[in-house]
């Protein structure tokens, strides 16, 4: 048994997973310390309130609120779990966007802009084609594909600049992010898709249900009654599996990773490195744009366009999701659910205690910070093995080689 555990531990993949778990636990631990310090510094929070805050950080997803006596009630909370899956859907897609690009040696910090372009295309298609003329389910498909295509085209811009002009994709992505933010704001500002409130234009775009376009529930509303969850989570999981197969089981995936490992060596081996760099960023953009489409096509979300001269957090949150999953498409599913759970926990802290939901932002920040040092954590975990390896590297050559050299000299 010990031998089996040791063999698993010595695998590189196991060390990566362990490094991510250490980052998560460290983040939760720091969050606990913040809860205690804030509780002790406020007269409005007593010892019981501090204990409630600590429990909510770790198990808030299972909290059902307070009973008549004011005590927290725990148990299966279908609504919170369903909302967690709903919030995880776009995070899975933006996490995949960052992970796939990273696997090919590129850092896609342009996911927010690609997410915005997917938002623009999917909402305009969903609201612009009358459901009285075209069936709603066809409009939904067109809107989803339109969101993916818009994200792909926007992602291909920094990819093209990187491939042909060797412009750093991070700098190019930051520029395209802000271009997207202002373009989307302008496009919706001149559109006819805004809600009307008190005879004045409001800063909201109509829900897609206004045109009868709604993502099917597929029975998930019965499993998680009262929540926003829909078929989007199932589609996101299928896409994650497809990305795993693409990157590990296909020639295209091999070529993409080869370009990421060493662009010049890949070109020497006959792989079109420029094409694959553009393709990688286009795929990443399509995933981010598809995530926006899955979120806004749910039919129960309104897009607050006037704030989007700033960038959506969902796009940036794909970075820690990918880092914690060590860029594994299957791992992205679980890390996205974890990040979405923290979001729900933040709401629980605000609703059930005197704490602020921004404590969860502290937890996420610590997790992101530590996940960025995951390579160092892995090195610490395998410290003994590295030392042994370096000792062997400095050892004298085998005797057989000495004899061979001696024979040659003779």
C-alpha positions, 0 to 999 in steps of 0.5 A: 500500500505504501509503495503504491502511494509513493509511486503515485506521489512520485508522478509529475501529475500528482505533484501538480494536483497536490500543489493546486490543493496546497494553494486552495487550502492556503487561501481558505486558511488565510480567509479564516484568519481574515474572518477572525481578525475582522470579527475581533475588531468589530463590536457587531460580531461576537464569538458565535458570529466569527464561528459562523463566518469560518463555517460558511467559508468552508461549507457555505454551499451547504448552508440553508440560511437561519432558522427561527432561533437565528441559528444556521441550518445545514443540509443539501441546498439545491438552489445554491448548488444549481446556482454554483453550476450556472456560475461555473459554466462561463468560468469553465469556458474562459478557463479552457480559453486560458488553458488551451492557449497556455498549453501551446505556449501562449498566455491568453490574457485577452479572454475578457475582450473575447468574452465581450465580443461573444456577448455582443454577437450572441445577444444581437443575434438572439434579439435581432432575429424575430422568433415569429419568423425563425424557430427560437431553437435555431436562433439559439444555435445561431447566437451560440455559434455567432458568439464563438465566431466573434470570440475566435476572430477577436482572439485571432488578432493577437495571434496574428500579430504574434505569428507574423510580427512577433508582437507579445500576445500579452500586450496585444491582448490588453489592447484588444480587451479595451478596444472590445470594451469600448466597441461593445459599449458603443454598439449597444448604445446605438442599438434598439435592444435596451430596456425601457424604464420610467419612459427613459432609456436604461443601461440594460439590454433585454433578456433573450427571453424577450424574443423567446430564446432561452437555454433549455433546462434539460430537467436540471430545474427539477434536480436543482429547483429554484436555481438558474442552472440550465443545459449550458453546464452540460455543454461546457463539460462536453466542450472541456472533454472535447478539448482534452481529446483534441490536445492529447489524442489528435495530430492537431493537438500535438502540433499546437503543443509542439509549437508551444514547446519550441516554435523553431524546432516545430518549424524545423520538423515541418510544422507550420508554426505561424498557422498554429499560433493563430489557430491556438488563439482563435480556439481560445477566443472561441471558447471565451466567446462561447462562454459569454453566449452560454451565460447570456442566452440563459434567458434570465440574465440582463447585460448592463452594457453601460458599465462595460467600459470596464472589463468583465471579471469572468474573463480574468477569473479564467486565469486562476481557474486554468492555473489551479487546473494546471491547464488540464481541460478536465481539471478546469471543470472542477476548479471552475466549480470551486471558484463559483462556489466561493462566489456563492459563499460570498453571498452567504457571508453577506446574507447570513452574517455581518461580514462582507462578501469581499472576504472571498476576494481575499481568498481568491487573491491568495489562491491566485498568488500561490497558484502562480508559484505552483512550479516552486511548490512542486519543486519543494514537494520533490526536493529530495528527488531533485537532490538525488538526481543532481548527485547522480549527475555529478557522479563519475562515469560508469566503469564500462565507459572508462574502459572504452575510453581507455581502449580508444586511447590505446 
